[in-house]
Amino acid sequence: MKELITEITLPYSKEAVWKALTDFPNYCNWNSFLPSIHGPLQEKSFLQLKMVPPGQSPQNVTVEIIRLEPGVELSWLGHFKSIPGLIDGTHTFYLKSLSTHETQLIHREKFRGILVPFVWNYFLNRYLRQGFEDMNSALLKYLNELGQKKIGAAGEI
């Protein structure tokens, strides 16, 4: 098994971060790594993802939500080419409250399967890691923009 882990501390409440992470229709407005997610947000449901690793071609992936704890964790399981055992990835967003207005996002994926040793260095730990980091940074920027819109709207009243 190989694991890819990224983290970012966001100056926002867990509720605000969770809301942005689970607002799939808005992903196209800020998330170039996962610009499209369709499907119901509930355990055992399937999501259709469009994943675009930096510098790579888009990939359409079907995943199953295997853990959903609102405000804390969203995990899904996907299979390369929809074939279990080649590359199986358990993708997790985990939120940890550091204070009322500060949240740590742990963004990780655990990989298993017969192809993992062959693609770890070339693809998974390179392009997917960069995609995770880009998504984390884009989430911070998106939350900042949302915060500015709220401040602007409040100032206009």
C-alpha positions in Angstrom: 0.0 0.0 0.0 1.1 3.5 -0.7 -0.4 6.7 0.7 -0.4 10.2 -0.6 -1.1 12.8 2.1 -1.4 16.6 1.8 -2.6 19.0 4.5 -3.6 22.7 4.6 -4.7 24.9 7.5 -7.6 27.1 6.4 -8.7 30.2 8.4 -12.3 29.2 8.3 -14.7 27.2 10.4 -15.2 23.5 9.8 -18.7 24.2 8.7 -17.6 26.7 6.0 -14.9 24.3 4.7 -17.3 21.3 4.7 -19.9 23.4 2.8 -17.4 24.3 0.1 -16.0 20.8 -0.2 -19.5 19.2 -0.6 -20.9 21.9 -3.0 -20.2 19.7 -6.0 -22.1 22.0 -8.5 -19.6 24.8 -7.8 -16.4 22.7 -8.3 -16.3 24.0 -11.9 -15.8 27.5 -10.5 -12.7 26.9 -8.5 -11.4 23.3 -8.7 -9.3 22.5 -11.8 -8.2 19.1 -10.4 -11.8 17.8 -9.9 -13.9 20.2 -12.0 -16.9 18.0 -12.1 -18.6 15.7 -9.6 -22.1 14.4 -10.1 -24.2 12.2 -7.8 -25.8 12.2 -4.4 -23.8 12.9 -1.3 -24.7 9.8 0.7 -22.9 6.6 1.8 -23.0 3.8 -0.7 -23.9 6.1 -3.6 -21.9 6.5 -6.7 -20.3 9.7 -7.9 -19.1 10.5 -11.4 -15.9 12.5 -11.3 -13.9 14.3 -13.9 -10.3 14.3 -12.7 -7.7 16.4 -14.4 -4.2 15.9 -13.0 -1.9 18.8 -13.8 -0.5 18.5 -17.3 -2.5 15.3 -18.0 -5.6 14.4 -19.9 -9.0 14.4 -18.2 -10.1 11.1 -16.7 -13.7 10.1 -16.0 -13.9 8.0 -12.9 -16.8 6.4 -11.0 -16.4 6.1 -7.2 -18.5 4.9 -4.4 -18.9 6.9 -1.2 -17.7 4.6 1.6 -17.7 6.9 4.5 -19.7 10.1 5.1 -19.6 11.9 8.5 -21.0 15.4 7.8 -18.6 18.1 8.8 -15.8 15.7 9.4 -15.1 13.1 6.7 -15.9 12.2 3.1 -14.2 9.1 1.7 -14.8 7.3 -1.6 -13.3 4.3 -3.3 -12.4 4.2 -7.0 -10.8 1.7 -9.3 -8.5 2.3 -12.3 -10.5 1.6 -15.4 -13.3 0.4 -13.1 -11.4 -2.9 -12.5 -10.8 -3.7 -8.9 -7.3 -4.8 -8.0 -5.3 -2.8 -10.6 -5.2 0.5 -8.8 -7.7 0.9 -6.0 -7.8 4.4 -4.4 -9.5 5.4 -1.2 -9.7 9.2 -1.3 -10.4 11.1 1.9 -11.2 14.6 2.9 -10.9 14.8 6.7 -11.6 18.1 8.6 -10.1 18.8 12.0 -11.2 21.9 13.9 -8.2 23.8 15.3 -10.3 26.6 16.7 -13.6 28.3 16.0 -12.3 29.8 12.8 -9.4 27.5 11.8 -9.7 24.1 10.2 -7.1 21.6 9.1 -7.9 19.7 5.9 -6.2 16.4 5.6 -6.5 15.4 1.9 -5.2 11.9 1.3 -5.5 8.8 -0.8 -4.5 5.2 0.0 -3.5 3.1 -3.0 -3.6 -0.6 -3.4 -3.3 -2.9 -6.4 -0.9 -4.7 -8.6 -0.1 -1.6 -10.7 0.6 0.7 -7.8 4.4 -0.1 -7.5 4.8 0.6 -11.3 3.0 4.0 -11.3 3.7 5.4 -7.9 6.8 7.5 -8.7 5.9 8.4 -12.2 2.2 9.3 -11.8 0.6 8.9 -8.4 3.2 10.6 -6.3 3.9 13.2 -8.9 0.8 14.3 -10.8 -1.9 13.3 -8.3 0.1 14.9 -5.4 0.4 18.1 -7.4 -3.3 17.9 -8.1 -4.1 17.5 -4.4 -1.9 20.5 -3.5 -3.4 22.6 -6.3 -6.9 21.7 -5.1 -6.0 22.6 -1.5 -4.7 26.0 -2.6 -7.7 26.6 -4.8 -10.0 25.8 -1.9 -8.3 28.4 0.2 -8.6 31.0 -2.6 -12.3 30.1 -3.1 -13.0 30.4 0.6 -11.3 33.8 0.6 -13.4 34.9 -2.4 -16.6 33.8 -0.7 -15.5 35.6 2.5 -14.8 38.8 0.5 -18.3 38.5 -1.2 -19.9 38.3 2.2 -17.9 41.2 3.6 -18.8 43.2 0.4 -22.4 42.4 0.6 -22.6 43.3 4.3 -20.8 46.6 3.6 -23.3 47.5 1.0 -26.3 47.1 3.3 
